[in-house]
Structures are given as structure tokens and as C-alpha cells.
Amino acid sequence: MFYQSASEGGEKILIVDDVEINRMVLEEIIRNMGCSPVLYESGEEALEAVGTVSPQLILTDISMPGMDGYELCRRLKKSEETKDIPIIFISAFDHPEDIVEGLSLGGEDYITKPFVPEVIEARVGVHLRLSAAKRELLEANRKLQVSVSEQLRQMEQEKRNILYALADIAAKNAGYREDYIERLKKNCRLLAQGMQLSPLFEDKISDTFIDTIELAVPLCDIGKIGIPTEILQKKDELTEEEAAIMQTHTRIGAKFLSDLYVNSDYNDFVGSAIEMIRHHHECWNGSGYPDGLAKEEIPLIAQIVSVMEQYCTLTEEEGCNREEALEIMRKDVGIKINPDIFEICCMISRQLC
């Protein structure tokens, strides 16, 4: 049974003892410390009420009818909500094995009867201060983690901004129109969304995948930052040697991104971007570069970008309309393009920009 709560203010101290006179004595001592005692006469009542009372410390007798102090401590220490509440045992038992058992269960201290007010005040005061210091330390650690997480987030964003800036330079050096990358990004997202609705790809394309591809697409040709401008902007057909140099942009870009994140755990964005950069010129039949991957060996993100790059190039640089571009692309189905992806591309083509 709940008996009373002392005056408002001060730390709440939960007192559990089946003997009324003991509760009264302890109540007076705790009140004189400026704390708020909350009294219960059984372990069962205390266990039920502790979540509502939220005490800063518990004083409990050991020998009580029903649930004894040891069992009360055992249950409180098993709960995530109450495991950090300091527990001080108060008992007439002063055998070393009794003290050891109480401490082994997670109790912070053990005081033997008869009560000595000065001892109780000193012990309770020490553990209240230790508990308060622990809470302050945990809160400081929480704030530090938040601060570190925010700093890491800002660092990641700064890295990403650098990547986008370099990718923009590479696009300009390659002679892309200003809206080319924006069109490519939007179309890749639309194609990925269309594939998500297909039974063939629904288990491979999540909402996160779609967001990631939209973020990663602007980096697809970042490796061209390492290709001579005269090759990038050459109007005539490239020589065999020049073509070989041009093809290195996939390796350059993937290595650059890998080096930038060498001391980081790859997140979805970075890992997917590296796959896309390196493999978006692979072909379905294995005739592409740089690794000659074929069919399902080619990362899905790279397959999507490859299809949309061809579409955007045909509709922009070659001046084809939608139907003409798709007809030309159809010739590459099974050679450069995954047939299933092309069919979905045709289905959603009216949405493409």
C-alpha cells in the first residue's frame, strides 16, 4: 500500500519496508535531507509503482512477505526503464554472504539495522550524487554524439558538394547542354519508379534506391574531369588511341570517389555511385567497358543510367523525337540494353522529358 509522499521538491526516494515503524524512521531521515520520501510496504506494490513515481533512489528492506528485497532488485535491474536507479538494501542481516548477494544483484550499497541517521544520510547522499553525475555524463555523451553526428553529416554534405562541382566542370568540358544532367536525373528516376511497379524488379528497387539514383546520376561522368578537353570536345570520330583514353573516365571517376571515401564506411549513396560511374558503359552482351560485365553482372543502377543516357543523347544531340529514339534503341536490345528494362522504358516513355 502507498502511504505518503513528503513535501514537494527534492529527489524522490522510494522506501520499501513491511514494518511501519521502520518506514516512519526512514521517512523522517529522508525528509530532513530535503528529499521526497515515497513509502510502500511490499515489493509488489513498489515494483508496480516505480515507473510512475520515477524515484532517484530506492531504499528497500530485504526480509519482507511475498517479494523480498533481493527479488525486487533483481526485477528492477532487468528492466531498461529502471536498471539505473540506485538501490540500497537495509537489513538486520549483517553476514558477509548477505551483503555479497545484495551487491551481486546490482545493489549499490548495504546498510544494517538499527538505523543510524547520519550513516543513512551519508550513504544516500553519496549515491544521489553519483547517480546525478552519471546522468549528467550520459546527457553530455548524448549531446556529444549529436554534435559529432551533425559534424559528420556536414562533412558528408561538403564532400558531396565538391563532387557535384567537379561533375559540373566535367559536364561543361564535355560540351553537355546545361539541362542535360537534369533531364538525365529526372528520367532515371522515372524509369526506376516504373521498374519498381514491375514484378520483375519490385524486390530490387526500393524507395531508397530511387532517391539514391537521383542523387548519384549527376556524378556518372565525373571521371571526364581527367580526360583532355581536346578529346572531350572533338567533333570528328575519335582515333583508337583517343577512344581508349576516353574509356578510362569510368575507372578515373570510380577511383576518385573511392579515394575520397577511403576512411569511411560506404553508405548507399557512395557505393551505388561508384558502381554507376564504373559500369554505366557495360553492355548487356558483355561487349562494354571497363570490365566486360554481362547481363545481371552489371549493377542495376548502371543499367538504368545506360538506357537513359542513350535516350537523352538521341533526343538531344541527335534531334530525334521520342518514337525515333526508342526505335533506334530497340536495335540495341539484347546487345547493349537489358530487354526487360527497355520494355518498361517504352511503357513509361510518354512521361520522359
N, C-alpha and C positions, 0 to 999 in steps of 0.2 A: 504493500500500500504506500502511495506517495503521501508524505507527511507535510512538508512545508519547504518553502524557498525563502532564503534570507533576504535582507534588504537589497534593493536594486543596485546594480553596479558591481564591479569586480569580477574576477574569474569565477566561473561556476565549478564547484567541487561536488561531485556526486558521492554521497556517503551511503554505504550498504551495510547494514547490521541488523540482525534479528532481535537484538536486545535494546529496548527503548532507552535505558539509561546511557548506554554507550553512544547511541545516536545523539542524545541531548548534549553529552560532554563534547563530542566531536563537532557538533553544530556550533557550540559556543566558541570553541577554539578557532574554527574556520571563519566565523563571523568577525572575531577580534582581529583577524588578519586582513580584514577588508574584502573578503571574498564572499561569494554567494553559495551557501550550502544547499543541496537538494537531497532529501532523505528518502531512502527506501528500506524496507525491512526484509526483502528477499532478493536473491539473484535473478529470479524470473522477472520480477517487476522492473528491476534495474535494466536488465537486458532489453526488455520491451520498450522502455522509455528513453534509452540512451540516445537514440537517433533524433528524438525530438528535443531533448534537453541540451545536447551538444556540449558536454562538460569539457573543461580544460584538463581535469584530473579526476581520478576515481580513487576513493579510499574504501576498501572492502574488507570485511571480516572473512576469515577462511571457513570456520565451522558454523554452517547455517543449515537449517532444514531444507530439504529439496536440493536446489542447485547451490553448491558451496562456492566459495570464493575462487578456488582453483578452476572450476568449470566455467564460471563467469569470465575469468581472464582468458581461458582457452578460446571461448567463443568470440570474445571481443577481438582478440588478436588474429582470428581467422578472417575477419571482415575487413574489406578495403576501407570502409567508411569509418571504422572505429579502431583499427590496428595501431594508430599512432597516439591514442590517448594514454598518457602515463597512468599506470596502476600501482598503487601502494597497498600492500597487504598489511592488515592489522590483526594480530592474533595473540592468544595466550601461549601458543606453542612456540618454544624457542629452541627446539632441537635443530641442529645444523641441517639435517635432511629435509626438514620442513621449509627452511629458508631457501635451500638449494632448489627444491621443487618449485617454489613460487617464482624464483628468478628464472628458472629454466623455461617456464611457461610464457615468459615475456614481461613479468612484473618488473617495475623499475626499482622497487625498494620494499623493505620488510620491517615493520615496527612492532615490537612486542608490548603486550599489556603488562602492568597497568599503564594508562596513558600518562605521559609527561608532556604537558602542553608545549614547553619550549622545544622539546625534541620534534614533536609533530609539526610545529610551526617551521622549524629549521628545515626538516626533510621536505615538507610540502613546498616551501619557498624555493628550495633548490630545484626541485623538479618542475615547478612552474616556470622558473627562469630558463631551464634547459629546454623545455617544450617551446617556450616563446622564441628562444634563439633558433631552434630547429625550424619553426615555422617561418621565421624571417629569412633563414638561409634558403629554404625551399622557394620562397617567394622571390628572393634575389636571383636564385638559379633560374626560375621560370622567366623572369624579366630578361635575364642574360640570354637565355635560349631564344626568346622572341627577338631580341636585338640582333643576335647572330644570324637568325633565320632571315630577318629583314635585310641585313647587310649582304648575305649570300644571294638573296633574291635580286637586290640591286646590282650586284656584281654580274649575275647571270644576264640581267637585262642589258647592262652595259656591253657585255660580250656580244649579245645578240644585235645590239645597235651597231656595233663595229662590223659585224658580219654583213648586215644589211647595207651598210655604207659601202663596203668593199664590193658586194654583189652589184650594187647600183653602178659603181665605176666600171666593173667588168661588162655590164649590160650596155653601158654607153660606148665603151671601147669596141664592143661587138657590133655597134650600129643598130641596136634594137630601138624600136619606137618607144616613146615614154610609157604608153599604156600597154605594151606587150606583156610585161610581167604581171600587171594587174589582171589582164584578161586570162593569162595562163593560170594564175592563182584561183580566180573565180571558177574557171572551167574545170580545174582539177577537183575543186570542192563539189561541184555539181555532179561530176562523174562518180566520185566516191559515194555521194549520197544515193545516186541511182543504183550503184552496186550493193549498197547496204540493204536495199529493198529486195535484192535478188537472193533466192535460196542458195545460189552458188557461192555467194560471198558474205551473207549475213553474219556468219560466225567469225569472219576475218576482219570485218570493218566495224569498229565501234565509233561512238560519237567523238571519243578522244582521238582516234585515228584521223577522222575527218578534220578536226581542229588542227592536228599536228601537220597534216599535209598542206593545209592552207598557210601555216606559218613557215614551213620548210621550203615550199616551192620557189620563193624569191632567191634562194641560195643555189638552185640547181646548176647554174653555170658560173659559180663564184671562182672556179678554177681558171676561168679565162683571164683572170687578173694576171696570170703568169704566162700568157701567150702573147707574143709580139703583136702590136697593133696592126702592122702591115699584113699579117696573116689573117687576123680577125676581120679586117675591112677589105680584103682583096675581092674584087668583083669577078675576076676570071676564075676558072677552075683551079683548085689547089694542086700543086705537084704532089707526087707520092711522099716526098720528104716533108712538105708543108702539112699534108694531111696527117702524117704520123705525129707531127708536133701538135697539131690541133687536138688530136685524140688524147693527148696527155692531160688535158684540162680536167678530165674526170678524176684521175689519180691526184693531181695537184690539189683540187678542191677538197677531196676526201681526206687527204693527209693534212691539209691546213686545218680543217675542222677537228681532226683527231688530235693534232698537236696543241690546239687551243684549249682543249679539254683534257689534256694528258693527266692532270692530277684530280680529275673529277669523276664521279660515277656518272656514266652516261644516262641521261634521262630520256624519255620517249622522244622528245624533240631532237636532241643531238644524235641519238642512234639512228633514228629514221632519216634525218637529214643526210647523214654520212652515206647510208645505203642509197638514197635517192641520187646524191651527187655522183657517186661512183658508178652506178649501174643504169642510169636512165638512157644510155645508148646501147644497152644489151638488146639482142633480138630474140624473138620467140623461138627461132630455129637454131640459136646458138652462134649466129654469124656476127654478132655485135662485139662491142669492146667495152671495158678493157679486159674482161676475164672470160669472154666467150660463154657466159651462162645461158642456159636454155630453159624454156618453159617455167615450171614452178620454182626453179632455182633463182629466178630473177625476183627480187623483193617486190611485193605488190605495189608499194608506193612508187617504185621506179617504173613499173609497167604503166601505171596511171599517168605519170608525168610524161612518159614517152609518147603515149597516144595523144595527149592534149598538146604537146609540143608540135607534133606533126600537124594537127588540126589548126592550131593558131598560126603556124608558118604558112600553111596553104591558103588560109583565108586572109592573111595579112600581106605577106611578101609576094605570094603568087597571085593574089587578087581573085581567088576562087570564091564562089558563094558556098553556102552550106552543102548543098547537094553535090556540087562538083568536088568539094574537098572530101566528102565521105566516099564518093565513087573512086577517087584516086587512092584513098586509104584502103579501100576494100582489096585492092591488088596486093597489099602487104599483109593481109590477114593470114596467119599461119606461118608467115616469114618473119616479119618484124613485130607483128601485133598478136596478142592473145585473142583468139576468136570470140571468146565469151565476153571479154571487155569491149570489143568492137561492137558487138550486138547491142550491149547496153548503151554504148555511146550513141548508136543510131537512134535508140528509143528515146533518149533524152536530148537529142541534138537540137530540137527547137528551143530549148532553154539556154543553149550555149550562147555566149556573147562573142 
